[in-house]
Amino acid sequence: MLQPAPHDTLGVSTPTLPSSVPWQPPQATALSSPTAPASATPPATPSSTPTPHHLPTTQYDIKAKIDYKTLSLEVNEAVIFSNKNPLPLENLLFVVEANQKPGMFTLNALHWEDDTSINTFTLTEDTILVPLKQALPPGRTATLAISYTLKLPQRQGTLGYTSRQINIADWYPVLPAYSPQSGWLVHPPHLVGEHLVYDIADYSVELQLINFPSETVIAASTPCERVGNTLTFFAQQARNFTLSISSEYKKLSRNENGVLLSAYVFSEHEQAGINALNYMADAITLFSEMFHPYPRNSLTLVEWQNQDGMEYDGLFFLNWNYFEYAPGGARSGLASMVVHETAHQWWYALVGNDPAVEPWLDEALCTYSEKLFYEQRYPELLSWWWDYRIHHYKPEGAVNKTIYEFAAYRPYVNATYLRGALFLEDLRNVMGEEAFFNLLSEYAKQYQGKLAKSQDFFDIAAEISPVSLSELTNRYFIPTP
């Protein structure tokens, strides 16, 4: 997630995509590709059982009806879970974010694949624990169906409605990532940061619109197929699926190297939306060259009324103030924030992590990705970016704290985002250009579609780096047990 920076009003020019030469990685003798850490490879399973690595991805088949008059959804969700873990599982644990607000989520029914009812389960304020009939071995699947009703609350944020839009994110019961050491990775929400740990899954979503105005516009994680008032979406190897609905959106689109980029902004911010689309396009191109080719065929930006930005797979939200007060040039919060959220498509969506326990692993990388963007595309603004985003706040604190170690927003951002970016700049200086950029690309390559830990990042760094990194990590990080 991106937290707001102060508004800057000094830029005056209308942004255009630079006609610069594409970024080139440092040239030197090739390094051998590091081997993935042993912990990333599960133990071998018996030959009679399909290996977890080759199992189909967990699948969600969601059919939902949303009624504009009642602002509620009736949902039937089928889940086919594939156990890719090295251990048998005794239960399935679904995260239900919507149930944290009383009266919002109503569970109507749970059924197994053979249509028998599931009567033994535990529903808490944010989970459904479903004991399996028998332990699910590695390489096997379990199928069940969940029927429920969602009553959307009037509120800003990821799930609810305002006078101008309906946002539908983290709206369905979902299986979080699973760790053989820790079990299902479920964390409580906190006043700062994110707490959900998403696994990769395939999504098929059918959405039927009831009583909606004809001018209604739908923004989503992927493009849709539409027949009348029924929309169908497909997303493969995705962390989640998200929607936003409004009759006030101005949809702006462009194609960048085969990627459909869309911005859904309020009509009064059309020019700022065009500028944002340009920054998205340039960031997609640059990061595809620097890190790893962008894995999807679309990316969607949605302006919202909440106070900050929020990333999802294939879609991100951005606060309306960045559009309202955008001065028109890259010397602006709009530019840096769009780039930050676009970078999350690599550091969060492509390479997953546990944002409650190790938030630096995506937020610091996304903040530093802003720096790389300005360095390559707007070098004349690089010193401005350092002052605007980093030095102005005099950041301090250990980079690798959990979200629960912070009691306020500013110390969390200063340590995790800002000192995290300073650490990565120093890491680059210590390792050297070639080794540093090889680290980023190898990290993206080895952990695409997976869940990475800090140790995974540092294992690759240690293998690639020509010098010891212990002094640098001791300066920025609290030693872990």
C-alpha positions as CSV (number, residue, x, y, z in Angstrom):
1,M,0.0,0.0,0.0
2,L,1.1,3.5,-0.7
3,Q,0.7,6.1,1.9
4,P,0.2,9.8,1.0
5,A,3.0,12.2,0.5
6,P,2.6,16.0,0.8
7,H,1.3,17.6,-2.4
8,D,3.7,19.3,-4.6
9,T,2.5,22.1,-6.9
10,L,5.7,23.2,-8.6
11,G,5.4,21.3,-11.9
12,V,3.8,23.1,-14.7
13,S,4.5,21.2,-17.9
14,T,2.2,18.6,-19.5
15,P,3.9,15.2,-19.2
16,T,4.8,13.2,-22.3
17,L,6.5,9.9,-22.6
18,P,10.2,10.4,-23.0
19,S,11.6,9.2,-26.3
20,S,14.7,8.0,-24.4
21,V,16.7,4.9,-25.2
22,P,15.4,1.9,-23.3
23,W,17.1,1.1,-20.0
24,Q,20.1,-1.3,-20.4
25,P,21.4,-3.4,-17.6
26,P,25.0,-3.0,-16.7
27,Q,27.3,-5.0,-19.1
28,A,29.9,-7.3,-17.7
29,T,30.8,-11.0,-17.6
30,A,27.8,-13.1,-16.8
31,L,27.3,-14.4,-13.3
32,S,26.0,-17.9,-12.7
33,S,22.4,-18.0,-11.8
34,P,22.0,-18.6,-8.1
35,T,20.2,-21.7,-6.9
36,A,16.9,-21.3,-5.1
37,P,17.1,-21.8,-1.4
38,A,16.6,-25.3,-0.3
39,S,13.6,-24.2,1.8
40,A,11.8,-23.2,-1.4
41,T,11.6,-26.8,-2.6
42,P,9.2,-29.1,-0.8
43,P,10.3,-32.7,0.1
44,A,9.7,-35.3,-2.6
45,T,6.3,-37.1,-2.4
46,P,5.6,-40.7,-3.2
47,S,5.6,-41.5,-6.9
48,S,2.0,-42.7,-6.7
49,T,0.8,-39.1,-5.8
50,P,1.2,-36.2,-8.2
51,T,3.9,-33.9,-7.1
52,P,2.6,-30.6,-5.6
53,H,4.6,-28.6,-8.0
54,H,2.7,-30.0,-11.0
55,L,-0.8,-29.7,-9.4
56,P,-3.3,-27.3,-11.0
57,T,-3.6,-24.0,-9.2
58,T,-6.4,-23.6,-6.7
59,Q,-9.5,-22.4,-8.5
60,Y,-12.3,-20.0,-7.6
61,D,-15.5,-20.1,-9.6
62,I,-17.6,-17.2,-8.3
63,K,-21.1,-16.3,-9.5
64,A,-22.5,-13.1,-8.0
65,K,-25.6,-10.9,-8.4
66,I,-25.3,-7.3,-7.2
67,D,-28.4,-5.2,-6.7
68,Y,-28.0,-1.4,-7.0
69,K,-31.1,-0.7,-5.0
70,T,-30.1,-2.8,-1.9
71,L,-26.4,-2.5,-2.4
72,S,-26.0,-6.2,-1.7
73,L,-24.5,-9.2,-3.4
74,E,-25.8,-12.8,-3.5
75,V,-22.8,-15.0,-4.1
76,N,-22.2,-18.7,-4.9
77,E,-18.5,-19.6,-4.7
78,A,-17.0,-22.9,-5.7
79,V,-13.4,-23.7,-4.6
80,I,-11.1,-26.4,-5.8
81,F,-8.1,-26.4,-3.5
82,S,-4.9,-28.2,-4.5
83,N,-2.6,-29.2,-1.7
84,K,0.9,-28.2,-3.0
85,N,2.3,-28.4,0.5
86,P,4.7,-31.2,1.6
87,L,2.3,-32.2,4.5
88,P,-1.2,-33.5,4.7
89,L,-3.8,-31.0,5.7
90,E,-6.5,-31.6,8.3
91,N,-8.6,-28.5,7.5
92,L,-9.2,-25.6,5.2
93,L,-9.1,-22.1,6.7
94,F,-10.8,-19.3,4.7
95,V,-10.2,-15.6,5.4
96,V,-13.5,-13.7,5.4
97,E,-12.6,-10.0,5.6
98,A,-16.2,-8.9,5.1
99,N,-17.3,-10.6,8.4
100,Q,-15.3,-8.1,10.5
101,K,-18.2,-5.7,10.3
102,P,-21.4,-7.0,11.9
103,G,-24.3,-7.5,9.5
104,M,-22.1,-7.4,6.4
105,F,-21.5,-11.1,5.7
106,T,-24.2,-13.8,6.0
107,L,-23.2,-17.4,5.4
108,N,-26.1,-19.2,3.8
109,A,-24.7,-22.7,3.2
110,L,-21.5,-24.8,2.9
111,H,-21.5,-27.9,0.7
112,W,-19.0,-30.6,-0.4
113,E,-18.5,-31.5,-4.0
114,D,-21.2,-34.2,-3.7
115,D,-23.7,-31.6,-2.5
116,T,-23.7,-32.9,1.1
117,S,-23.9,-30.1,3.7
118,I,-21.0,-29.1,5.7
119,N,-22.4,-28.8,9.2
120,T,-19.2,-28.9,11.2
121,F,-17.3,-25.6,10.8
122,T,-16.2,-22.6,12.9
123,L,-17.1,-19.1,11.8
124,T,-15.2,-16.3,13.5
125,E,-15.1,-12.5,12.8
126,D,-12.6,-13.1,10.0
127,T,-12.3,-16.8,9.2
128,I,-14.2,-20.0,8.4
129,L,-12.5,-23.2,9.6
130,V,-13.7,-26.2,7.7
131,P,-12.4,-29.6,9.0
132,L,-11.8,-32.1,6.1
133,K,-13.5,-35.5,6.1
134,Q,-10.1,-37.0,6.1
135,A,-6.5,-35.6,5.9
136,L,-5.8,-34.2,2.4
137,P,-2.4,-35.7,1.2
138,P,0.1,-33.7,-0.8
139,G,-0.9,-33.7,-4.5
140,R,-4.6,-34.1,-3.9
141,T,-7.6,-31.7,-4.2
142,A,-10.6,-30.8,-2.1
143,T,-13.7,-29.2,-3.5
144,L,-16.5,-27.3,-1.7
145,A,-19.1,-24.6,-2.3
146,I,-19.9,-21.5,-0.2
147,S,-23.1,-19.5,-0.5
148,Y,-23.3,-16.1,1.2
149,T,-24.8,-12.6,1.1
150,L,-22.9,-9.4,1.3
151,K,-24.5,-6.2,2.5
152,L,-22.2,-3.4,1.5
153,P,-21.6,-0.7,4.1
154,Q,-21.5,3.0,3.3
155,R,-17.9,3.8,3.9
156,Q,-14.7,4.7,2.0
157,G,-12.2,2.0,1.4
158,T,-11.8,-1.4,-0.2
159,L,-15.3,-2.9,0.4
160,G,-18.2,-0.5,0.5
161,Y,-19.9,2.4,-1.2
162,T,-19.8,6.2,-1.3
163,S,-21.9,8.7,-3.1
164,R,-19.6,8.3,-6.1
165,Q,-18.5,4.6,-6.3
166,I,-18.8,1.1,-5.1
167,N,-15.5,-0.8,-4.3
168,I,-15.5,-4.5,-4.1
169,A,-12.2,-5.9,-2.9
170,D,-11.3,-8.7,-0.5
171,W,-15.0,-9.6,-0.8
172,Y,-15.0,-13.4,-1.0
173,P,-13.8,-16.1,1.4
174,V,-10.3,-16.9,0.3
175,L,-7.7,-19.5,1.3
176,P,-4.5,-17.6,2.4
177,A,-1.0,-18.8,1.7
178,Y,0.1,-21.8,3.7
179,S,3.4,-22.4,5.4
180,P,4.6,-25.9,6.4
181,Q,6.3,-24.2,9.4
182,S,3.5,-21.9,10.5
183,G,0.3,-23.3,8.9
184,W,-2.3,-21.0,7.4
185,L,-0.9,-17.5,7.3
186,V,-3.7,-15.5,8.9
187,H,-3.0,-12.2,10.8
188,P,-5.2,-9.7,12.5
189,P,-5.7,-6.3,11.0
190,H,-3.6,-3.4,12.4
191,L,-3.9,0.3,12.4
192,V,-1.0,0.5,9.8
193,G,0.0,-1.7,6.9
194,E,-1.6,-4.8,5.3
195,H,-2.2,-8.2,6.9
196,L,-3.5,-10.5,4.2
197,V,-1.2,-13.1,2.7
198,Y,-2.4,-14.0,-0.8
199,D,-1.7,-17.2,-2.6
200,I,-1.8,-17.7,-6.4
201,A,-5.1,-18.9,-7.8
202,D,-7.2,-19.0,-11.0
203,Y,-10.4,-17.0,-11.0
204,S,-13.6,-17.3,-13.0
205,V,-16.1,-14.6,-12.0
206,E,-19.6,-14.0,-13.3
207,L,-21.2,-10.8,-12.2
208,Q,-24.9,-10.0,-12.9
209,L,-25.9,-6.3,-12.5
210,I,-29.4,-5.7,-11.2
211,N,-31.2,-2.3,-11.2
212,F,-28.0,-0.4,-12.2
213,P,-28.2,2.8,-14.3
214,S,-27.4,2.3,-17.9
215,E,-24.3,4.6,-17.7
216,T,-22.7,2.3,-15.1
217,V,-19.0,1.7,-15.7
218,I,-17.2,-1.4,-14.3
219,A,-13.4,-1.4,-13.5
220,A,-11.8,-4.7,-12.7
221,S,-8.6,-6.7,-12.3
222,T,-9.0,-8.0,-15.9
223,P,-11.1,-7.1,-18.9
224,C,-14.5,-8.7,-19.2
225,E,-16.8,-10.4,-21.6
226,R,-20.2,-8.8,-21.4
227,V,-23.6,-10.0,-22.5
228,G,-26.4,-7.7,-21.5
229,N,-26.1,-7.1,-17.7
230,T,-23.9,-10.2,-17.2
231,L,-20.1,-9.7,-17.1
232,T,-17.6,-12.6,-17.1
233,F,-14.0,-12.2,-16.0
234,F,-11.1,-14.7,-16.0
235,A,-7.8,-14.2,-14.2
236,Q,-5.1,-16.9,-14.1
237,Q,-2.2,-17.2,-11.6
238,A,-3.6,-14.1,-9.7
239,R,-3.3,-13.1,-6.1
240,N,-6.9,-11.8,-6.0
241,F,-9.8,-10.3,-8.0
242,T,-11.1,-6.8,-7.5
243,L,-14.0,-4.6,-8.8
244,S,-15.0,-1.0,-8.7
245,I,-18.3,0.4,-10.0
246,S,-19.5,3.9,-10.7
247,S,-21.6,5.9,-13.1
248,E,-19.2,8.9,-12.7
249,Y,-16.0,7.2,-14.1
250,K,-14.3,8.5,-17.2
251,K,-12.5,5.5,-18.7
252,L,-9.2,6.2,-20.3
253,S,-7.2,3.5,-22.1
254,R,-4.0,3.0,-24.1
255,N,-2.0,0.0,-25.3
256,E,1.6,-0.3,-24.3
257,N,3.6,-3.1,-25.9
258,G,0.5,-5.4,-25.9
259,V,-0.6,-4.4,-22.4
260,L,-4.0,-2.8,-22.1
261,L,-3.7,0.1,-19.6
262,S,-6.9,1.7,-18.2
263,A,-7.5,4.5,-15.8
264,Y,-11.0,5.1,-14.3
265,V,-11.1,8.6,-12.9
266,F,-13.8,11.0,-12.0
267,S,-14.7,13.2,-15.0
268,E,-13.3,16.4,-13.5
269,H,-9.9,14.7,-13.4
270,E,-9.6,13.6,-17.0
271,Q,-6.4,15.4,-17.8
272,A,-4.7,14.1,-14.7
273,G,-5.9,10.6,-15.6
274,I,-4.3,10.9,-19.0
275,N,-1.1,11.9,-17.3
276,A,-1.4,9.0,-14.9
277,L,-1.9,6.6,-17.8
278,N,1.4,7.9,-19.3
279,Y,3.3,7.2,-16.1
280,M,1.8,3.7,-15.9
281,A,2.9,3.0,-19.5
282,D,6.4,4.2,-18.9
283,A,6.7,2.3,-15.7
284,I,5.4,-0.9,-17.2
285,T,8.0,-0.7,-20.0
286,L,10.9,0.2,-17.7
287,F,10.2,-2.4,-15.0
288,S,9.7,-5.1,-17.6
289,E,13.2,-4.4,-18.8
290,M,14.7,-4.0,-15.3
291,F,13.0,-6.7,-13.3
292,H,11.0,-9.2,-15.3
293,P,8.6,-9.1,-18.2
294,Y,5.1,-7.9,-17.1
295,P,3.1,-11.1,-16.8
296,R,-0.4,-9.8,-17.6
297,N,-2.2,-8.3,-20.6
298,S,-3.8,-5.5,-18.6
299,L,-3.4,-3.1,-15.7
300,T,-6.2,-0.9,-14.2
301,L,-6.0,2.3,-12.1
302,V,-9.0,3.4,-10.2
303,E,-9.4,6.8,-8.5
304,W,-11.1,6.5,-5.2
305,Q,-12.2,8.6,-2.2
306,N,-10.1,6.8,0.4
307,Q,-7.1,8.6,1.9
308,D,-4.2,6.6,0.3
309,G,-3.4,4.0,-2.4
310,M,-4.0,0.3,-2.4
311,E,-2.6,-2.4,-4.6
312,Y,-4.3,-5.5,-5.9
313,D,-3.3,-7.9,-8.6
314,G,-4.0,-6.3,-11.9
315,L,-5.6,-3.2,-10.3
316,F,-4.8,-0.5,-7.9
317,F,-6.6,2.4,-6.2
318,L,-5.2,5.9,-5.8
319,N,-6.5,8.8,-3.7
320,W,-8.5,11.5,-5.5
321,N,-6.2,14.2,-4.0
322,Y,-3.4,13.2,-6.2
323,F,-5.6,13.9,-9.2
324,E,-7.2,17.0,-7.8
325,Y,-3.9,18.7,-7.0
326,A,-1.7,17.3,-9.8
327,P,0.4,20.2,-11.2
328,G,0.8,18.5,-14.6
329,G,4.4,17.3,-14.6
330,A,6.4,14.4,-13.3
331,R,7.4,16.6,-10.3
332,S,4.3,15.6,-8.5
333,G,2.8,13.2,-6.1
334,L,0.6,11.8,-8.8
335,A,3.6,10.6,-10.8
336,S,5.5,9.0,-7.9
337,M,2.4,7.3,-6.5
338,V,1.3,5.9,-9.9
339,V,4.8,4.5,-10.3
340,H,4.9,3.1,-6.8
341,E,1.6,1.2,-7.2
342,T,2.6,0.0,-10.7
343,A,5.8,-1.5,-9.1
344,H,3.6,-3.5,-6.8
345,Q,2.6,-5.6,-9.8
346,W,6.2,-7.0,-9.4
347,W,6.8,-6.6,-5.7
348,Y,3.5,-8.1,-4.3
349,A,1.6,-9.6,-7.3
350,L,4.4,-11.4,-9.2
351,V,6.6,-12.0,-6.1
352,G,4.4,-12.4,-3.0
353,N,5.4,-11.9,0.6
354,D,3.9,-11.7,4.0
355,P,3.1,-8.0,4.4
356,A,2.3,-8.2,8.1
357,V,5.5,-9.9,9.1
358,E,7.9,-8.5,6.5
359,P,6.3,-5.4,4.9
360,W,9.6,-4.0,3.8
361,L,10.0,-6.8,1.2
362,D,7.4,-5.2,-1.1
363,E,7.1,-1.6,0.2
364,A,10.8,-0.7,0.2
365,L,11.3,-2.3,-3.2
366,C,8.3,-0.3,-4.6
367,T,9.6,2.9,-3.1
368,Y,13.0,2.3,-4.5
369,S,11.4,1.5,-7.9
370,E,10.2,5.1,-7.9
371,K,13.8,6.2,-7.6
372,L,14.8,4.0,-10.5
373,F,11.9,5.5,-12.6
374,Y,13.1,9.1,-12.0
375,E,16.7,8.1,-12.4
376,Q,16.0,6.7,-15.9
377,R,13.2,8.8,-17.2
378,Y,13.5,12.1,-15.4
379,P,17.0,12.4,-14.1
380,E,16.7,16.2,-13.7
381,L,14.1,15.5,-11.0
382,L,16.0,12.9,-9.1
383,S,17.3,15.2,-6.4
384,W,13.7,16.6,-6.0
385,W,12.4,13.0,-5.6
386,W,15.0,12.2,-2.8
387,D,13.9,15.4,-0.9
388,Y,10.2,15.0,-1.5
389,R,9.8,11.3,-0.8
390,I,12.7,10.5,1.6
391,H,14.9,13.2,3.2
392,H,12.1,15.5,4.1
393,Y,10.9,13.0,6.7
394,K,14.3,12.3,8.3
395,P,13.5,8.6,8.4
396,E,14.7,6.3,11.2
397,G,13.9,2.9,12.6
398,A,14.8,-0.7,11.7
399,V,13.6,-1.7,8.2
400,N,12.5,-5.2,9.1
401,K,9.9,-4.6,11.8
402,T,6.4,-6.2,11.6
403,I,3.4,-3.9,11.2
404,Y,2.4,-4.7,14.8
405,E,5.6,-3.0,16.1
406,F,4.3,0.4,15.0
407,A,1.7,2.4,16.9
408,A,1.4,5.2,14.3
409,Y,1.5,5.7,10.6
410,R,4.5,8.0,10.2
411,P,7.1,5.8,12.1
412,Y,5.9,2.8,10.1
413,V,6.4,4.5,6.7
414,N,9.7,6.1,7.8
415,A,11.2,2.8,8.7
416,T,9.6,0.4,6.2
417,Y,9.3,2.5,3.1
418,L,11.9,5.3,3.4
419,R,14.7,3.7,5.3
420,G,14.0,0.6,3.2
421,A,14.7,2.7,0.1
422,L,17.9,4.1,1.7
423,F,19.0,0.5,2.4
424,L,18.5,-0.5,-1.2
425,E,20.4,2.5,-2.4
426,D,23.3,1.5,-0.1
427,L,23.0,-2.1,-1.1
428,R,23.4,-1.1,-4.8
429,N,26.5,0.9,-3.9
430,V,28.1,-1.9,-2.0
431,M,27.2,-4.7,-4.5
432,G,27.9,-2.7,-7.6
433,E,25.6,-2.0,-10.5
434,E,25.7,-5.3,-12.3
435,A,25.3,-7.4,-9.1
436,F,22.5,-5.3,-7.8
437,F,20.3,-5.4,-10.9
438,N,21.1,-9.1,-11.3
439,L,19.8,-9.5,-7.8
440,L,16.4,-7.9,-8.6
441,S,15.9,-9.9,-11.8
442,E,16.9,-13.2,-10.2
443,Y,14.7,-12.5,-7.2
444,A,11.7,-11.9,-9.6
445,K,12.6,-14.9,-11.7
446,Q,13.0,-17.4,-8.9
447,Y,10.0,-16.3,-6.8
448,Q,7.5,-15.4,-9.5
449,G,4.1,-16.9,-8.4
450,K,5.6,-17.8,-5.0
451,L,5.8,-16.4,-1.5
452,A,9.3,-15.0,-0.7
453,K,10.9,-14.3,2.6
454,S,13.6,-11.8,3.5
455,Q,16.0,-14.7,3.8
456,D,15.3,-15.7,0.2
457,F,16.2,-12.2,-0.9
458,F,19.4,-12.2,1.1
459,D,20.4,-15.7,0.0
460,I,20.3,-14.5,-3.6
461,A,22.1,-11.3,-2.7
462,A,24.9,-13.2,-0.8
463,E,25.5,-15.5,-3.8
464,I,25.6,-12.7,-6.3
465,S,27.4,-10.0,-4.3
466,P,31.2,-9.8,-4.7
467,V,31.5,-8.5,-1.1
468,S,30.1,-9.2,2.3
469,L,26.8,-7.5,3.1
470,S,26.8,-8.1,6.9
471,E,27.9,-4.6,7.9
472,L,25.2,-3.1,5.8
473,T,22.4,-5.3,7.0
474,N,23.5,-4.9,10.6
475,R,23.1,-1.1,10.1
476,Y,19.5,-1.3,8.8
477,F,18.0,-4.5,10.2
478,I,17.3,-5.9,13.6
479,P,18.8,-9.4,13.8
480,T,16.2,-12.1,13.7
481,P,16.3,-15.2,15.9
